[in-house]
Amino acid sequence: MSANGIIQAATVIAKTTQTAVGAVLGTSGADVLNIYVNYVKGDETGVDVIVSFQRTATGTAHPQVLWSEAGGVYTLEAQKYRFAASGNAVIPVNVEAIDYVKITQGGSNNDGTPTGTLAVSYSME
């Protein structure tokens, strides 16, 4: 399966709440999803992008996680791709066993009124 497209045209970011970026992407049959992010910083601290996986298009979102260990106890937190300055990035995601991907964005410790924009596109192979 090969596909590409725009998930979200340049849009002002959300202040604090993680907000959906475009529609949920169906990735069944693909091996790799490349997420292309273009962030233009405004009057905000930055933006966090979180990639989540779903079994159905409307199902529960399960974020990519980072595990940390302290004293034999493992804890997890959602993996965040944090942008603190304007820039472009590619987030490659292995989606071999994933049916749907949901992308969200939200401010990172915002101390201003968001005026920055986020544009997101993708390619699948």
N, C-alpha and C positions, 0 to 999 in steps of 0.2 A: 504494500500500500504506500502510495506517495501522495502527499497533499501539502498545500501551503495556503496561507491567507492572513488576513488581518483579524486579530481578536478584538482589539480596541484601538480606535484612532486616538490621537492625542486628546486626553481628557484630564481635567483638574483632579488631583488626587483627593481621597477622603482624608479627613483630619485625623481620626484615631481608630475608627472601627474598620476591621478588614471588610472590604467591599469587593464583590465579584468583578472580575475583569472580563467583559464579554460573556459569551456563552460557554457552557461546558463542552469540552472537545471529546469526541469519540475517537479512541486510539486503537480499537481492536484491529489486529492484523499488522500494526506498525511495530517497529523495534525501537526507534529513537524519535523523540520529540525535541526539537530545538525551539526554545522560546527566545525571541529577540525582543529585548527591552530597550526603550529609549526614554530616558528620564531627563526632564529639563527642570532644574531646581528653581523654586520660587521662594516665597517667604515662609518656609517651613524647615524643620530640622532635617527631614529626609523622608524616604518612603520604604516600607518593607513589602516585599513580594513573597507570597507563600504559595507553593505548589501542593495540591492535594489530589488524592486518588479516590475514585468512586467505582462501585460495582455496577450501578445503574445511573442513568442520566440525572435522576432526581434523588439519588440515594445519599447516604451519609458521607460527608467528605472526611477522608483520613489523610492528614498532612504528612508530608515527608518529615521525618523526625531525626534529631540528633540525640544520641545516647551519651550520658556521662556517668562515670563511676566514682564513687567516694565511699571508702570503707566497706567495699563489697556490695554496696547498694547502687543499682542502676536506675537513673531517672531519665526521663525524656522531655524534650520540648520541641515544638514545631520548628523546622528549619526555615530561617528567614534569610532572604537575599536582601540585604540592606543597602540602599543607595543614599549617600550623604552629600553627593555632588552630582551635577549634571553629567550624563554619560550614557554610553551604549554598552550592552552586555548580551551575551548568549548564555542561556541556561540549558544545558543538555540534560535530558531526562530519559532514562531507560524505561520504556513502556511495554516491554515484551509481554508481560502478564497483566497489563492494566487495561481496563475497558474504557474508562473516562477520566479526564483530567480537568480539574477546576483550579483556576488561578485567582487569587485575591490580592488586593493591595490596600495599604493603610499607612497613615503617618507613623513615624518613629519618634516618639517623645516630642511631639510637636509643641512648639512654643509660639507659633505664629499662625496666621490665617493662610491655609494652603492656597498657593497660586501656581505651584509647579504642575507640570503635566506629565502623564505617562502614556506612552503608545506601546502596544504589544502586538507582535505578529508571530507566526510560527511556520515551521516546515516539519513534515513527518516523513520518515523513510521506513 
